[in-house]
Amino acid sequence: MAVGETPGQPRDGVPLPLDHPDFWTVLLTVAQVSQRLGLSRAKTFTLISDGSIPSRKIGSARRVLLGDLARYIAVLGEPVIRPTHTQDDQRGDGVG
């Protein structure tokens, strides 16, 4: 890894594969996870508490493996399957 380079970030625009060693050796603080997701620390703690983002306790500190965060982000990128509606469902008259 080059000086000043952040682990797990794309190099020359090419994302690192999930089997890259950086993903499974680099631990992030909750603040770093929040910053990467663009979320508040409170929302990040909620995602950690509900198991959406796996984490580990080291003493009193909470840490997230870079690979676990990458998996969470990858799942976010998957398309959401929405239920199909019939024409009757969309009439808006409360019937159907």
C-alpha positions in Angstrom: 0.0 0.0 0.0 1.4 3.4 -1.0 2.0 6.2 1.5 -1.2 8.2 2.0 -3.4 5.6 0.4 -6.5 4.5 2.3 -7.0 0.7 2.5 -9.9 -0.6 0.6 -10.3 2.4 -1.7 -10.1 2.0 -5.4 -6.7 2.3 -7.0 -6.8 3.9 -10.4 -10.6 3.7 -10.4 -10.6 -0.1 -10.0 -12.3 -1.3 -6.8 -10.3 -3.9 -4.7 -11.8 -7.4 -4.8 -13.4 -8.7 -1.7 -10.6 -11.3 -1.4 -7.9 -8.5 -1.1 -6.0 -8.9 2.2 -6.8 -5.3 3.2 -10.5 -6.1 3.6 -9.8 -8.7 6.3 -7.0 -7.0 8.3 -8.1 -3.4 8.4 -10.4 -2.4 11.3 -12.4 0.8 11.1 -13.8 2.9 14.0 -17.5 3.7 14.1 -16.7 7.3 13.1 -14.8 6.0 10.0 -17.7 3.8 9.1 -20.1 6.7 9.5 -17.9 8.9 7.3 -17.7 6.3 4.5 -21.4 5.7 4.6 -22.3 9.4 4.9 -24.4 8.6 8.0 -24.5 9.9 11.5 -22.8 8.0 14.3 -26.2 7.2 15.8 -27.5 5.7 12.6 -24.3 3.7 12.2 -24.6 2.4 15.8 -28.2 1.3 14.9 -27.0 -0.6 11.9 -24.3 -2.3 14.1 -26.8 -3.0 16.9 -29.3 -4.7 14.6 -26.6 -6.8 12.9 -26.7 -5.1 9.5 -23.0 -4.3 9.9 -21.0 -6.9 11.8 -18.6 -5.5 14.4 -16.2 -6.6 17.1 -15.4 -5.3 20.6 -11.8 -4.8 21.5 -11.8 -3.8 25.1 -14.3 -1.0 25.2 -13.8 0.0 21.6 -16.1 -1.1 18.8 -14.5 -1.9 15.4 -15.7 -3.0 11.9 -13.7 -5.0 9.5 -13.3 -3.2 6.2 -14.5 -6.3 4.4 -17.7 -6.4 6.5 -18.4 -2.8 5.5 -17.7 -3.6 1.9 -20.2 -6.5 2.0 -22.8 -4.3 3.5 -22.3 -1.7 0.8 -22.4 -4.4 -1.9 -25.8 -5.6 -0.6 -27.1 -2.0 -0.7 -26.3 -2.0 -4.5 -28.5 -5.0 -5.2 -31.8 -4.2 -6.8 -34.8 -4.1 -4.6 -37.6 -6.4 -5.8 -40.9 -4.6 -5.4 -44.3 -6.4 -5.5 -46.2 -6.0 -8.7 -49.5 -4.3 -8.6 -52.5 -5.0 -10.7 -54.4 -2.3 -12.4 -57.2 -2.6 -9.7 -54.6 -2.0 -6.9 -53.7 1.3 -8.5 -57.2 2.8 -8.9 -57.0 4.6 -5.6 -60.6 4.0 -4.7 -59.8 1.7 -1.8 -61.2 -1.3 -3.6 -58.9 -4.2 -4.6 
